[in-house]
Amino acid sequence: MSILRFTPEHEWLRLETSGELTVGITAFAQQALGDVVFVQLPEPGQYAEGSEVAVLESVKAASNITMPLSGQVVAVNQSLADDPELINDSPMQDGWFFRIQVDNHADLDTLMDQDGYDRFLADNA
């Protein structure tokens, strides 16, 4: 069973068996943005929590993706460069953005679990 966490900015983080975290946006965020037509992915390297790491452009707006936890970007989803529609079709699976090795795995516990995210959505509807 994988561990899935969420940020108030509607990013999801999935803990992989390797210890890395895969990061993407939720279906809620994708629906709010509309059809994503361009993605600027981060370069591998160290990033502080809250720093801008990616940019999405949709038919409705542009949106910045921030680093959910401090750590190192170790992989990016190169498929998105040629096919940003993957985010529209599969935001929680094939449309992931990057993988990080976090500086402190305990920080993952500060994020919302699925029930907490569902309550967050309901409270902010």
DSSP file with accessible surface (Angstrom, degrees, kcal/mol):
  #  RESIDUE AA STRUCTURE BP1 BP2  ACC     N-H-->O    O-->H-N    N-H-->O    O-->H-N    TCO  KAPPA ALPHA  PHI   PSI    X-CA   Y-CA   Z-CA
    1    1 A M              0   0  239      0, 0.0     2,-0.2     0, 0.0     0, 0.0   0.000 360.0 360.0 360.0 127.0    0.0    0.0    0.0
    2    2 A S        -     0   0   69      1,-0.0     2,-0.5    12,-0.0    14,-0.1  -0.527 360.0-122.4 -85.5 154.2    1.5    3.3   -1.0
    3    3 A I  E     -A   15   0A  70     12,-0.6    12,-2.6    -2,-0.2     2,-0.4  -0.845  29.3-170.2 -95.8 126.7    1.4    6.4    1.1
    4    4 A L  E     +A   14   0A  43     -2,-0.5   110,-0.3    10,-0.2     2,-0.3  -0.973   6.0 178.4-121.8 130.6   -0.3    9.4   -0.5
    5    5 A R  E     -A   13   0A  54      8,-2.7     8,-2.6    -2,-0.4     2,-0.3  -0.903  11.0-150.8-129.4 161.3   -0.3   12.9    0.9
    6    6 A F  E     -AB  12 112A   3    106,-2.4   106,-2.0    -2,-0.3     6,-0.2  -0.952   3.8-144.6-134.5 150.8   -1.7   16.3   -0.3
    7    7 A T    >   -     0   0    3      4,-2.2     3,-1.9    -2,-0.3     4,-0.2  -0.722  32.4-112.1-107.3 162.2   -0.8   19.9    0.0
    8    8 A P  T 3  S+     0   0   65      0, 0.0    -1,-0.1     0, 0.0   103,-0.0   0.713 117.9  65.4 -64.3 -16.4   -3.2   22.9    0.3
    9    9 A E  T 3  S-     0   0  111      2,-0.1    57,-0.1    57,-0.0    -3,-0.0   0.265 121.9-107.3 -87.8   9.6   -1.9   23.9   -3.2
   10   10 A H  S <  S+     0   0   39     -3,-1.9    16,-2.6     1,-0.3     2,-0.3   0.812  73.1 139.7  69.0  34.7   -3.6   20.7   -4.6
   11   11 A E  E     - C   0  25A   3     14,-0.2    -4,-2.2    -4,-0.2     2,-0.3  -0.809  39.5-147.5 -99.3 149.0   -0.3   18.8   -5.2
   12   12 A W  E     -AC   6  24A   1     12,-2.5    12,-1.9    -2,-0.3     2,-0.4  -0.883   7.2-162.3-114.7 150.8   -0.1   15.1   -4.4
   13   13 A L  E     -AC   5  23A   0     -8,-2.6    -8,-2.7    -2,-0.3     2,-0.5  -0.998   2.4-165.4-132.0 128.3    2.9   13.2   -3.2
   14   14 A R  E     -AC   4  22A  31      8,-2.4     8,-2.5    -2,-0.4     2,-0.5  -0.966  18.4-134.2-118.0 124.4    3.2    9.4   -3.4
   15   15 A L  E     -AC   3  21A  43    -12,-2.6   -12,-0.6    -2,-0.5     6,-0.2  -0.655  25.2-153.7 -77.0 120.4    5.9    7.6   -1.4
   16   16 A E    >   -     0   0   46      4,-3.1     3,-2.1    -2,-0.5    -1,-0.0  -0.519  28.7-108.2 -90.4 162.6    7.6    5.0   -3.7
   17   17 A T  T 3  S+     0   0  159      1,-0.3    -1,-0.1    -2,-0.2    -2,-0.0   0.780 119.0  63.5 -61.9 -24.2    9.3    1.8   -2.5
   18   18 A S  T 3  S-     0   0   74      2,-0.1    -1,-0.3     1,-0.1     3,-0.1   0.596 118.9-110.9 -73.0 -12.4   12.6    3.5   -3.4
   19   19 A G  S <  S+     0   0   20     -3,-2.1    83,-0.4     1,-0.4    -2,-0.1   0.276  80.9 123.3  95.4 -10.7   12.0    6.1   -0.7
   20   20 A E        -     0   0   51     81,-0.1    -4,-3.1    -5,-0.1     2,-0.5  -0.441  58.9-129.5 -78.3 159.8   11.5    8.8   -3.4
   21   21 A L  E     -CD  15 100A   0     79,-2.9    79,-2.7    -6,-0.2     2,-0.4  -0.948  10.6-147.4-112.3 128.4    8.3   10.9   -3.6
   22   22 A T  E     -CD  14  99A   0     -8,-2.5    -8,-2.4    -2,-0.5     2,-0.4  -0.794  19.9-157.8 -91.5 136.5    6.5   11.3   -6.9
   23   23 A V  E     +CD  13  98A   0     75,-2.8    74,-3.2    -2,-0.4    75,-1.2  -0.943  25.7 135.3-123.1 137.8    4.8   14.7   -7.2
   24   24 A G  E     -C   12   0A   0    -12,-1.9   -12,-2.5    -2,-0.4     2,-0.3  -0.869  49.3 -85.9-155.5-171.7    1.8   15.8   -9.4
   25   25 A I  E     -C   11   0A   4     66,-0.3   -14,-0.2    70,-0.3   -15,-0.1  -0.814  42.8-110.2-107.2 155.3   -1.4   17.8   -9.2
   26   26 A T     >  -     0   0    3    -16,-2.6     4,-2.4    -2,-0.3     5,-0.2  -0.255  27.3-108.6 -76.8 166.0   -4.7   16.5   -8.1
   27   27 A A  H  > S+     0   0   40      1,-0.2     4,-2.7     2,-0.2     5,-0.2   0.875 121.2  58.4 -61.1 -34.7   -7.7   15.9  -10.3
   28   28 A F  H  > S+     0   0   96      1,-0.2     4,-2.1     2,-0.2    -1,-0.2   0.936 107.5  45.6 -60.6 -46.4   -9.3   18.9   -8.6
   29   29 A A  H  > S+     0   0   13    -19,-0.2     4,-2.3     2,-0.2    -2,-0.2   0.913 112.0  51.5 -64.1 -41.9   -6.4   21.2   -9.6
   30   30 A Q  H  X S+     0   0   23     -4,-2.4     4,-2.2     1,-0.2    -2,-0.2   0.929 110.2  48.7 -62.7 -42.8   -6.5   19.8  -13.2
   31   31 A Q  H  < S+     0   0  130     -4,-2.7    -1,-0.2     1,-0.2    -2,-0.2   0.893 111.1  50.5 -64.5 -37.5  -10.2   20.5  -13.5
   32   32 A A  H  < S+     0   0   62     -4,-2.1    -1,-0.2    -5,-0.2    -2,-0.2   0.881 114.4  44.4 -67.6 -37.0   -9.7   24.0  -12.1
   33   33 A L  H  < S-     0   0   21     -4,-2.3    27,-0.9     1,-0.2    28,-0.4   0.818  99.1-150.3 -74.3 -33.5   -7.0   24.7  -14.7
   34   34 A G     <  -     0   0   12     -4,-2.2     2,-0.3    -5,-0.2    -1,-0.2  -0.495  57.2  -0.4  86.4-163.5   -8.7   23.2  -17.6
   35   35 A D  S    S-     0   0   94     -2,-0.2    24,-1.8    -4,-0.1     2,-0.4  -0.410  72.3-139.1 -66.5 118.2   -6.8   21.6  -20.5
   36   36 A V  E     +G   58   0B   0     -2,-0.3    22,-0.3    22,-0.2    52,-0.2  -0.639  27.1 172.0 -77.1 130.3   -3.0   21.8  -19.8
   37   37 A V  E     +     0   0B  75     20,-3.0     2,-0.3    -2,-0.4    21,-0.2   0.513  61.3  26.7-117.7 -12.1   -1.2   22.7  -23.0
   38   38 A F  E     -G   57   0B  94     19,-1.7    19,-2.6    46,-0.1     2,-0.4  -0.985  56.1-169.1-154.0 142.8    2.4   23.3  -21.8
   39   39 A V  E     -G   56   0B  10     -2,-0.3     2,-0.6    17,-0.2    17,-0.2  -0.999   8.4-161.2-134.5 129.7    4.6   22.2  -19.0
   40   40 A Q  E     -G   55   0B 111     15,-2.9    15,-1.8    -2,-0.4    -2,-0.0  -0.959  23.1-157.1-106.7 112.2    8.0   23.6  -17.9
   41   41 A L        -     0   0   29     -2,-0.6    13,-0.1    13,-0.2    35,-0.1  -0.526  17.9-102.8 -90.0 157.7    9.6   20.9  -15.7
   42   42 A P        -     0   0    9      0, 0.0    -1,-0.1     0, 0.0    12,-0.1  -0.329  28.8-115.0 -76.2 159.0   12.3   21.5  -13.2
   43   43 A E        -     0   0  143      1,-0.1    30,-0.2    -2,-0.0    32,-0.1  -0.657  44.6 -93.8 -81.7 147.2   16.0   20.8  -13.6
   44   44 A P  S    S+     0   0   83      0, 0.0     2,-0.3     0, 0.0    30,-0.2  -0.329  81.2  86.4 -58.2 145.4   17.4   18.1  -11.3
   45   45 A G  E    S-E   73   0A  21     28,-1.5    28,-3.2    -3,-0.1     2,-0.3  -0.865  78.6 -43.3 148.8-179.3   18.9   19.6   -8.2
   46   46 A Q  E     +E   72   0A 107     26,-0.3     2,-0.3    -2,-0.3    26,-0.2  -0.610  50.5 179.2 -83.8 136.4   18.2   20.8   -4.6
   47   47 A Y  E     -E   71   0A  52     24,-2.9    24,-2.3    -2,-0.3     2,-0.2  -0.993  23.6-126.9-137.1 145.4   15.1   23.0   -4.0
   48   48 A A    >   -     0   0   60     -2,-0.3     3,-2.2    22,-0.2    19,-0.3  -0.605  43.4 -87.9 -86.6 150.3   13.8   24.5   -0.8
   49   49 A E  T 3  S+     0   0  111      1,-0.3    -1,-0.1    -2,-0.2     3,-0.1  -0.296 115.2  22.0 -54.7 133.7   10.2   24.0    0.2
   50   50 A G  T 3  S+     0   0   48     17,-3.2    -1,-0.3     1,-0.3     2,-0.1   0.271  90.2 129.8  90.5 -10.2    7.9   26.6   -1.4
   51   51 A S    <   -     0   0   39     -3,-2.2    16,-2.8    16,-0.1    -1,-0.3  -0.476  68.3-102.2 -78.6 148.6   10.3   27.4   -4.2
   52   52 A E  E     + H   0  66B 103     14,-0.2    14,-0.2     1,-0.2    -1,-0.1  -0.529  48.3 161.7 -70.4 129.4    8.9   27.4   -7.8
   53   53 A V  E     +     0   0B  10     12,-3.2     2,-0.3     1,-0.3    13,-0.2   0.567  58.6  17.6-124.1 -17.9    9.9   24.2   -9.6
   54   54 A A  E     - H   0  65B   2     11,-1.7    11,-3.1   -13,-0.1     2,-0.4  -0.983  57.3-145.5-152.9 159.6    7.5   23.9  -12.5
   55   55 A V  E     -GH  40  64B  17    -15,-1.8   -15,-2.9    -2,-0.3     2,-0.4  -0.998  10.3-164.0-131.2 135.2    5.1   26.0  -14.6
   56   56 A L  E     -GH  39  63B   0      7,-3.0     7,-2.8    -2,-0.4     2,-0.4  -0.944   1.4-163.7-115.0 139.5    1.8   24.8  -16.2
   57   57 A E  E     +GH  38  62B  89    -19,-2.6   -20,-3.0    -2,-0.4   -19,-1.7  -0.992  14.8 173.4-121.9 132.1   -0.1   26.6  -18.9
   58   58 A S  E     -G   36   0B  13      3,-2.9   -22,-0.2    -2,-0.4   -24,-0.1  -0.712  50.7 -95.3-124.2 178.3   -3.6   25.8  -19.7
   59   59 A V  S    S+     0   0  103    -24,-1.8   -25,-0.1    -2,-0.2   -23,-0.1   0.739 126.0  39.1 -67.1 -19.0   -6.3   27.2  -21.9
   60   60 A K  S    S-     0   0  142    -27,-0.9     2,-0.3     1,-0.3    -1,-0.2   0.805 125.4 -30.2 -98.0 -38.1   -7.6   29.1  -18.8
   61   61 A A        -     0   0   53    -28,-0.4    -3,-2.9     2,-0.0     2,-0.3  -0.979  54.4 -97.9-167.6 171.7   -4.4   30.3  -17.0
   62   62 A A  E     -H   57   0B  68     -2,-0.3     2,-0.4    -5,-0.2    -5,-0.2  -0.840  37.2-169.1-105.2 149.4   -0.8   29.7  -16.0
   63   63 A S  E     -H   56   0B  40     -7,-2.8    -7,-3.0    -2,-0.3     2,-0.4  -1.000  16.0-135.7-143.1 139.2    0.1   28.2  -12.7
   64   64 A N  E     -H   55   0B  89     -2,-0.4     2,-0.5    -9,-0.2    -9,-0.2  -0.764  13.0-147.4 -92.9 140.1    3.3   27.7  -10.7
   65   65 A I  E     -H   54   0B   6    -11,-3.1   -12,-3.2    -2,-0.4   -11,-1.7  -0.930  18.4-155.8-104.7 126.2    4.1   24.4   -9.1
   66   66 A T  E     -H   52   0B  39     -2,-0.5   -14,-0.2   -14,-0.2   -15,-0.1  -0.706  28.2 -95.3-103.9 156.3    6.0   24.8   -5.8
   67   67 A M        -     0   0    1    -16,-2.8   -17,-3.2   -19,-0.3   -16,-0.1  -0.529  31.7-156.4 -67.8 118.6    8.3   22.4   -4.1
   68   68 A P  S    S+     0   0    7      0, 0.0     2,-0.3     0, 0.0    -1,-0.2   0.826  75.1   8.6 -71.7 -30.0    6.1   20.7   -1.5
   69   69 A L  S    S-     0   0    0    -21,-0.1   -22,-0.1   -20,-0.1     2,-0.1  -0.984  91.5 -92.1-144.8 151.6    9.0   19.7    0.8
   70   70 A S  S    S+     0   0   31     -2,-0.3    33,-2.5    -3,-0.1    34,-0.5  -0.407  74.6  96.0 -66.0 137.6   12.7   20.5    0.8
   71   71 A G  E    S-EF  47 102A   0    -24,-2.3   -24,-2.9    31,-0.3     2,-0.5  -0.985  70.3 -60.5 168.3-169.7   14.7   18.0   -1.2
   72   72 A Q  E     -EF  46 101A  92     29,-2.6    29,-2.5    -2,-0.3     2,-0.5  -0.888  35.2-132.1-109.8 127.5   16.4   17.1   -4.4
   73   73 A V  E     +EF  45 100A   0    -28,-3.2   -28,-1.5    -2,-0.5    27,-0.3  -0.676  31.7 171.2 -72.6 120.9   14.6   16.6   -7.7
   74   74 A V  E     +     0   0A  56     25,-2.7     2,-0.3    -2,-0.5    26,-0.2   0.569  59.6  14.7-111.0 -13.9   16.0   13.3   -9.0
   75   75 A A  E     - F   0  99A  31     24,-1.3    24,-2.6   -32,-0.1     2,-0.3  -0.983  58.3-157.4-158.0 149.8   13.8   12.6  -12.0
   76   76 A V  E     - F   0  98A  24     -2,-0.3     2,-1.5    22,-0.2    22,-0.3  -0.943  32.3-111.1-127.9 154.4   11.3   14.4  -14.2
   77   77 A N    >   -     0   0   10     20,-2.5     3,-1.9    -2,-0.3     4,-0.4  -0.660  32.8-176.4 -85.1  88.4    8.5   13.0  -16.3
   78   78 A Q  T >> S+     0   0  129     -2,-1.5     3,-1.2     1,-0.3     4,-0.7   0.738  73.7  75.1 -60.9 -22.9   10.0   13.8  -19.8
   79   79 A S  H 3> S+     0   0   70      1,-0.2     4,-1.9     2,-0.2     3,-0.4   0.809  86.1  64.1 -59.4 -28.0    6.8   12.5  -21.4
   80   80 A L  H <4 S+     0   0    0     -3,-1.9    -1,-0.2     1,-0.2   -41,-0.2   0.791  90.0  65.0 -69.3 -26.8    5.0   15.7  -20.4
   81   81 A A  H <4 S+     0   0   58     -3,-1.2    -1,-0.2    -4,-0.4    -2,-0.2   0.905 116.8  27.0 -62.2 -40.4    7.3   17.8  -22.6
   82   82 A D  H  < S+     0   0  151     -4,-0.7    -2,-0.2    -3,-0.4    -1,-0.2   0.700 136.2  30.1 -92.0 -22.9    5.8   16.2  -25.7
   83   83 A D    ><  +     0   0   66     -4,-1.9     3,-2.1    -5,-0.2     4,-0.2  -0.532  57.6 163.0-139.6  67.8    2.4   15.3  -24.3
   84   84 A P  T >>  +     0   0   10      0, 0.0     3,-2.0     0, 0.0     4,-0.5   0.725  68.9  81.4 -62.8 -15.7    1.2   17.7  -21.6
   85   85 A E  H 3> S+     0   0   81      1,-0.3     4,-2.4     2,-0.2     3,-0.3   0.678  70.2  80.9 -63.4 -15.7   -2.3   16.3  -22.2
   86   86 A L  H <> S+     0   0   32     -3,-2.1     4,-2.8     1,-0.2     9,-0.4   0.851  87.6  56.8 -56.6 -32.3   -1.2   13.4  -19.9
   87   87 A I  H <4 S+     0   0    0     -3,-2.0    -1,-0.2    -4,-0.2    -2,-0.2   0.895 108.4  45.9 -66.5 -37.8   -2.0   15.8  -17.0
   88   88 A N  H  < S+     0   0   25     -4,-0.5    -2,-0.2    -3,-0.3    -1,-0.2   0.903 120.1  38.9 -68.8 -41.5   -5.5   16.2  -18.3
   89   89 A D  H  < S+     0   0  129     -4,-2.4    -2,-0.2     1,-0.2    -1,-0.2   0.804 136.6   9.6 -81.0 -32.9   -6.1   12.5  -18.9
   90   90 A S    ><> +     0   0   26     -4,-2.8     5,-2.9    -5,-0.2     3,-1.4  -0.430  63.4 162.3-150.1  65.2   -4.3   11.0  -15.8
   91   91 A P  T 3 5S+     0   0   15      0, 0.0   -66,-0.3     0, 0.0    -1,-0.1   0.811  82.1  45.4 -63.1 -26.4   -3.3   13.7  -13.3
   92   92 A M  T 3 5S+     0   0   51    -68,-0.1   -66,-0.1     4,-0.1    -5,-0.1   0.432 129.4  14.5 -97.7   2.0   -2.8   11.1  -10.5
   93   93 A Q  T X 5S+     0   0  112     -3,-1.4     3,-1.1    -7,-0.2    -3,-0.1   0.375 132.1  18.1-134.2 -88.0   -0.9    8.6  -12.5
   94   94 A D  T 3 5S+     0   0  101      1,-0.3    -7,-0.1    -8,-0.1    -8,-0.1   0.719 116.0  66.9 -69.6 -20.7    0.7    9.2  -15.9
   95   95 A G  T 3 < +     0   0    0     -5,-2.9   -70,-0.3    -9,-0.4    -1,-0.3   0.140  69.1 137.6 -90.2  22.2    0.7   13.0  -15.5
   96   96 A W    <   -     0   0   37     -3,-1.1   -72,-0.3   -72,-0.1   -16,-0.2  -0.274  41.5-153.6 -64.8 155.1    3.2   13.1  -12.6
   97   97 A F        -     0   0    0    -74,-3.2   -20,-2.5     1,-0.3     2,-0.3   0.881  55.9 -22.9 -97.5 -54.6    5.8   15.9  -12.8
   98   98 A F  E     -DF  23  76A   0    -75,-1.2   -75,-2.8   -22,-0.3     2,-0.4  -0.966  49.5-121.8-155.6 167.1    8.9   14.9  -10.9
   99   99 A R  E     -DF  22  75A  64    -24,-2.6   -25,-2.7    -2,-0.3   -24,-1.3  -0.951  27.9-165.9-118.0 142.0   10.4   12.7   -8.2
  100  100 A I  E     -DF  21  73A   0    -79,-2.7   -79,-2.9    -2,-0.4     2,-0.6  -0.917  23.9-142.9-127.5 151.7   12.2   14.0   -5.2
  101  101 A Q  E     - F   0  72A  71    -29,-2.5   -29,-2.6    -2,-0.3   -81,-0.1  -0.976  37.3-140.4-104.9 109.0   14.4   12.7   -2.5
  102  102 A V  E     - F   0  71A  10     -2,-0.6   -31,-0.3   -83,-0.4     3,-0.3  -0.406  10.2-133.4 -76.1 152.7   13.3   14.7    0.6
  103  103 A D  S    S+     0   0  100    -33,-2.5     2,-0.4     1,-0.3   -32,-0.1   0.842  97.9  20.6 -69.5 -34.4   15.7   16.1    3.1
  104  104 A N    >   -     0   0   81    -34,-0.5     3,-1.8     1,-0.1     4,-0.3  -0.895  61.5-162.4-142.1 108.7   13.5   14.8    6.0
  105  105 A H  G >  S+     0   0   73     -2,-0.4     3,-1.5     1,-0.3     4,-0.4   0.758  89.6  70.5 -63.2 -23.1   10.9   12.0    5.5
  106  106 A A  G >  S+     0   0   55      1,-0.3     3,-1.4     2,-0.2    -1,-0.3   0.795  84.2  70.8 -64.0 -25.2    9.2   13.1    8.8
  107  107 A D  G X  S+     0   0   47     -3,-1.8     3,-1.7     1,-0.3     4,-0.3   0.768  82.7  71.5 -62.5 -24.2    8.0   16.2    6.9
  108  108 A L  G X  S+     0   0    8     -3,-1.5     3,-1.6    -4,-0.3    -1,-0.3   0.854  87.8  63.6 -59.7 -31.0    5.7   14.0    4.9
  109  109 A D  G <  S+     0   0  121     -3,-1.4    -1,-0.3    -4,-0.4    -2,-0.2   0.626  90.1  66.9 -70.3 -12.7    3.6   13.6    8.1
  110  110 A T  G <  S+     0   0  103     -3,-1.7    -1,-0.3    -4,-0.2    -2,-0.2   0.596  90.0  82.5 -81.4 -11.2    2.9   17.4    8.1
  111  111 A L  S <  S-     0   0   25     -3,-1.6  -104,-0.2    -4,-0.3     2,-0.2  -0.498  90.0 -92.7 -92.7 164.7    0.8   17.0    4.9
  112  112 A M  B     -B    6   0A  40   -106,-2.0  -106,-2.4    -2,-0.2     2,-0.1  -0.475  30.1-142.0 -77.1 142.7   -2.8   15.9    4.5
  113  113 A D     >  -     0   0   68   -108,-0.2     4,-2.7    -2,-0.2     5,-0.2  -0.285  44.0 -83.8 -85.6-177.3   -3.9   12.3    4.0
  114  114 A Q  H  > S+     0   0   82   -110,-0.3     4,-2.6     1,-0.2     5,-0.2   0.919 131.1  47.6 -58.3 -45.6   -6.8   11.5    1.7
  115  115 A D  H  > S+     0   0  101      1,-0.2     4,-2.2     2,-0.2    -1,-0.2   0.920 113.0  49.0 -62.8 -42.3   -9.4   12.0    4.4
  116  116 A G  H  > S+     0   0   10      2,-0.2     4,-2.4     1,-0.2    -2,-0.2   0.899 111.8  48.8 -63.9 -39.5   -7.8   15.3    5.4
  117  117 A Y  H  X S+     0   0    7     -4,-2.7     4,-2.7     2,-0.2    -2,-0.2   0.912 109.3  52.3 -67.9 -40.7   -7.7   16.5    1.7
  118  118 A D  H  X S+     0   0   75     -4,-2.6     4,-2.2    -5,-0.2    -2,-0.2   0.911 111.6  46.8 -60.3 -41.5  -11.3   15.5    1.2
  119  119 A R  H  X S+     0   0  150     -4,-2.2     4,-2.9     2,-0.2    -2,-0.2   0.904 110.1  53.9 -65.9 -40.3  -12.3   17.6    4.2
  120  120 A F  H  X S+     0   0   51     -4,-2.4     4,-1.3     2,-0.2    -2,-0.2   0.924 109.8  47.4 -58.7 -45.8  -10.1   20.5    3.0
  121  121 A L  H  < S+     0   0   42     -4,-2.7     3,-0.3     1,-0.2    -1,-0.2   0.925 113.5  47.7 -61.9 -43.6  -11.9   20.4   -0.4
  122  122 A A  H >< S+     0   0   70     -4,-2.2     3,-1.0     1,-0.2    -2,-0.2   0.905 112.1  49.4 -66.0 -39.2  -15.3   20.3    1.3
  123  123 A D  H 3< S+     0   0  131     -4,-2.9    -1,-0.2     1,-0.2    -2,-0.2   0.728 116.5  42.5 -71.8 -23.1  -14.4   23.2    3.7
  124  124 A N  T 3<        0   0  107     -4,-1.3    -1,-0.2    -3,-0.3    -2,-0.2   0.143 360.0 360.0-110.1  16.3  -13.2   25.3    0.8
  125  125 A A    <         0   0  125     -3,-1.0    -3,-0.1    -4,-0.1    -4,-0.0  -0.337 360.0 360.0 -75.5 360.0  -15.9   24.6   -1.7
